[in-house]
Amino acid sequence: MAKLSLMFEKKLVKEVPIGNRPVSIGRSPDNDIPIDNLAISNYHARVYYEGGRLVVEDLDSLNGTFVNDLRVERATLHDGDSIWIGKHHIKVDATADAAIPWDTGRKAVAPKINETMVLDTKARRDMLSQAAAMGERSQFSPGRAKMPTLVVLSGKVNQKEYVLTNKLTVIGKSPMATVRLRGWFKPPMAAQINQRDDGYYLGPGDKVPTVNGTPIPGPTRLNDGDLIEVCGVRLNFIFRE
């Protein structure tokens, strides 16, 4: 039976087998893996089997859940992976026989503190920097997370690539724009990309952009490989592994 091993630095704190029901992780003592640390949300994450795959899911935690060095919302786990939560990490053993019983002795009591503190350690900053560079918003896949990215093909902008980490991405000359257009007479918001539950949608702003050469008068769902053009800038929308 697969198991999870909670580690703090190099010390083993707790081992929990993964059975037919989800393994909950968080600061509240009624979790299967309770972690008494203010950087951990009361119900931070859970691990469970889905379609024969081992999955970790972040439960809208404040400080995030990482698999190895990648921040995830939901991802498939493999033998040897490490789930990082605050200063703790949980080793994934997908092959070993866990020697401990399923009754982990968790207590159904209310947590002492209801608010989670924002973790500000070097390790988390490094993880968040890498997550931002790779894109912390992910789409679940059988493998690793896929990162929505705009690759600049031509035109004057302030970067060569943009990973879409926010729900709203503005293309324009505004100081608040993610894709900053350079040059005279560029509009503050030429176009915008919104993240929705079913994907990413490009919509017009002060200009009407084109997708694969076709003008779009209203919000249009983007597909992997689409070519976007607005205000003389050509962008390739892709999902990176």
C-alpha positions as CSV (number, residue, x, y, z in Angstrom):
1,M,0.0,0.0,0.0
2,A,1.2,3.5,-0.9
3,K,2.1,5.8,2.0
4,L,2.9,9.4,2.8
5,S,5.8,10.3,5.1
6,L,5.6,13.7,6.8
7,M,9.1,15.2,7.2
8,F,10.4,18.2,9.0
9,E,13.9,19.0,7.7
10,K,15.4,15.4,7.7
11,K,13.3,14.0,10.5
12,L,10.4,11.7,10.0
13,V,7.3,13.0,11.9
14,K,4.5,10.7,10.8
15,E,3.6,8.0,8.2
16,V,0.1,7.5,6.9
17,P,-1.0,4.8,4.4
18,I,-3.2,5.9,1.4
19,G,-6.4,3.8,1.4
20,N,-9.8,4.1,-0.3
21,R,-10.6,7.5,1.1
22,P,-8.7,10.8,0.8
23,V,-5.8,11.7,3.2
24,S,-6.4,15.2,4.5
25,I,-3.5,17.5,5.4
26,G,-3.8,20.7,7.4
27,R,-3.3,22.5,10.7
28,S,-6.6,21.4,12.2
29,P,-6.1,18.3,14.5
30,D,-8.9,16.4,12.8
31,N,-6.8,16.0,9.6
32,D,-5.2,12.6,8.8
33,I,-1.8,14.5,8.6
34,P,-2.1,17.4,11.1
35,I,0.7,19.9,10.9
36,D,0.9,22.3,13.9
37,N,2.2,25.4,12.1
38,L,0.6,28.8,11.5
39,A,1.8,28.8,7.9
40,I,-0.5,25.8,7.2
41,S,-4.2,26.4,6.5
42,N,-6.8,24.5,8.6
43,Y,-7.6,22.2,5.6
44,H,-4.6,22.7,3.3
45,A,-4.6,19.8,0.8
46,R,-5.6,16.2,0.3
47,V,-4.2,13.2,-1.4
48,Y,-6.4,10.5,-3.0
49,Y,-6.7,7.9,-5.8
50,E,-8.6,8.9,-8.9
51,G,-8.8,6.6,-11.9
52,G,-5.9,4.5,-10.7
53,R,-3.7,7.6,-10.3
54,L,-2.5,9.2,-7.1
55,V,-3.6,12.8,-7.0
56,V,-2.8,15.8,-4.7
57,E,-5.3,18.7,-4.6
58,D,-4.7,22.1,-2.9
59,L,-7.8,23.2,-1.0
60,D,-7.5,26.9,-1.7
61,S,-4.7,27.3,0.9
62,L,-3.1,30.6,1.6
63,N,0.5,29.7,1.1
64,G,0.0,27.1,-1.6
65,T,0.9,23.4,-2.2
66,F,4.0,22.4,-4.1
67,V,5.0,19.2,-5.8
68,N,8.7,19.1,-5.9
69,D,9.4,22.8,-6.8
70,L,6.2,23.4,-8.8
71,R,3.1,25.1,-7.2
72,V,0.0,23.1,-8.2
73,E,-3.7,23.2,-7.7
74,R,-4.1,19.6,-8.7
75,A,-1.5,17.2,-10.0
76,T,-0.7,13.5,-10.4
77,L,1.8,12.1,-8.0
78,H,4.6,9.6,-8.7
79,D,6.8,7.5,-6.5
80,G,9.5,9.6,-5.0
81,D,7.7,13.0,-5.4
82,S,7.7,15.4,-2.5
83,I,4.7,17.5,-1.5
84,W,5.9,20.8,0.1
85,I,3.6,22.5,2.5
86,G,5.1,25.4,4.4
87,K,8.4,24.3,6.0
88,H,7.3,20.6,5.9
89,H,7.4,18.2,3.1
90,I,5.7,14.9,2.5
91,K,7.5,12.1,0.7
92,V,5.4,10.0,-1.6
93,D,6.1,6.2,-1.5
94,A,3.8,4.7,-4.1
95,T,5.1,1.1,-3.7
96,A,5.9,0.4,0.0
97,D,3.7,-1.4,2.4
98,A,2.8,0.9,5.2
99,A,3.2,-0.8,8.6
100,I,0.9,1.5,10.5
101,P,-2.9,1.1,10.9
102,W,-5.3,3.4,9.1
103,D,-6.7,4.7,12.4
104,T,-4.2,7.5,12.9
105,G,-5.7,8.8,16.1
106,R,-6.8,12.1,14.7
107,K,-8.9,14.2,17.1
108,A,-12.1,15.9,16.0
109,V,-11.5,19.1,17.8
110,A,-11.5,22.7,16.7
111,P,-8.1,24.3,15.9
112,K,-6.7,26.7,18.4
113,I,-6.1,29.5,15.9
114,N,-8.5,30.2,13.0
115,E,-6.3,32.4,10.9
116,T,-3.3,31.3,8.8
117,M,-0.2,33.4,8.8
118,V,1.5,34.1,5.4
119,L,4.7,32.2,5.3
120,D,7.6,34.4,4.4
121,T,10.6,32.1,4.4
122,K,13.4,31.9,1.9
123,A,12.3,28.4,0.8
124,R,8.8,29.6,0.0
125,R,10.0,32.7,-1.8
126,D,12.3,30.5,-3.9
127,M,9.4,28.2,-4.7
128,L,7.0,31.1,-5.5
129,S,9.6,32.7,-7.8
130,Q,10.0,29.4,-9.7
131,A,6.2,29.0,-9.8
132,A,5.8,32.5,-11.2
133,A,8.5,31.9,-13.8
134,M,6.8,28.6,-14.9
135,G,3.2,29.8,-14.3
136,E,1.4,28.9,-11.1
137,R,-2.0,28.4,-12.7
138,S,-2.1,24.9,-14.0
139,Q,-4.5,22.7,-15.9
140,F,-4.8,19.2,-14.6
141,S,-3.3,16.5,-16.9
142,P,-2.3,12.9,-16.5
143,G,1.3,14.1,-16.3
144,R,2.5,17.4,-14.9
145,A,0.9,20.7,-14.9
146,K,0.6,22.7,-18.1
147,M,1.4,26.4,-18.0
148,P,-0.5,28.9,-20.2
149,T,2.1,31.1,-21.9
150,L,2.2,34.0,-24.4
151,V,5.2,33.8,-26.6
152,V,6.0,37.1,-28.5
153,L,6.6,36.4,-32.2
154,S,6.9,40.1,-33.3
155,G,6.2,43.6,-32.1
156,K,7.4,45.9,-29.4
157,V,6.7,44.8,-25.9
158,N,8.6,44.6,-22.6
159,Q,9.2,40.9,-22.5
160,K,9.7,37.9,-24.8
161,E,7.3,35.6,-22.9
162,Y,4.5,35.9,-20.4
163,V,3.2,33.2,-18.1
164,L,-0.5,33.8,-17.3
165,T,-0.5,33.6,-13.5
166,N,-3.5,35.9,-12.9
167,K,-7.2,35.7,-13.7
168,L,-6.9,38.8,-15.8
169,T,-4.1,39.6,-18.3
170,V,-4.2,43.1,-19.8
171,I,-2.4,43.8,-23.1
172,G,-1.8,47.6,-23.5
173,K,0.3,50.6,-22.6
174,S,-1.2,51.0,-19.1
175,P,1.3,50.7,-16.2
176,M,-1.0,48.0,-14.9
177,A,-0.8,45.9,-18.1
178,T,0.9,42.5,-18.0
179,V,1.9,42.7,-21.7
180,R,3.2,46.3,-21.9
181,L,3.0,47.7,-25.5
182,R,5.8,50.0,-26.5
183,G,5.5,52.9,-28.9
184,W,3.5,56.1,-29.5
185,F,-0.3,56.1,-29.5
186,K,-0.7,52.6,-28.1
187,P,-4.0,52.3,-26.1
188,P,-4.0,51.7,-22.4
189,M,-5.9,48.4,-22.8
190,A,-5.8,47.0,-26.3
191,A,-7.2,43.6,-25.3
192,Q,-7.5,41.3,-22.3
193,I,-7.4,37.7,-21.4
194,N,-9.6,36.3,-18.7
195,Q,-9.2,33.0,-17.0
196,R,-12.5,31.1,-16.5
197,D,-13.3,27.7,-15.2
198,D,-13.2,26.2,-18.7
199,G,-10.2,28.0,-20.1
200,Y,-8.7,31.3,-21.1
201,Y,-10.7,33.9,-23.1
202,L,-9.4,36.7,-25.2
203,G,-11.6,39.7,-25.5
204,P,-11.3,43.2,-27.2
205,G,-10.4,46.3,-25.3
206,D,-9.8,49.5,-27.1
207,K,-8.9,47.5,-30.2
208,V,-10.3,44.4,-31.8
209,P,-7.7,41.6,-31.8
210,T,-7.5,38.7,-34.2
211,V,-7.1,35.0,-33.5
212,N,-5.6,33.0,-36.3
213,G,-6.3,35.9,-38.6
214,T,-10.0,36.3,-37.7
215,P,-11.2,39.4,-35.9
216,I,-13.0,38.6,-32.6
217,P,-15.8,41.1,-31.6
218,G,-16.3,39.4,-28.3
219,P,-14.7,37.0,-25.8
220,T,-13.2,34.0,-27.6
221,R,-11.8,30.8,-26.0
222,L,-8.1,30.3,-26.7
223,N,-6.8,27.0,-27.8
224,D,-3.2,25.7,-27.5
225,G,-1.2,27.1,-30.5
226,D,-3.5,30.0,-31.3
227,L,-2.0,33.1,-32.9
228,I,-3.1,36.4,-31.5
229,E,-2.5,39.8,-33.2
230,V,-3.3,43.2,-31.7
231,C,-1.7,46.7,-32.2
232,G,1.1,45.2,-34.4
233,V,2.1,42.6,-31.8
234,R,1.9,38.9,-32.7
235,L,1.6,36.4,-29.8
236,N,1.5,32.6,-29.7
237,F,-0.8,31.2,-27.0
238,I,0.6,27.8,-25.8
239,F,0.6,25.5,-22.8
240,R,4.1,24.6,-21.7
241,E,4.8,21.3,-20.0
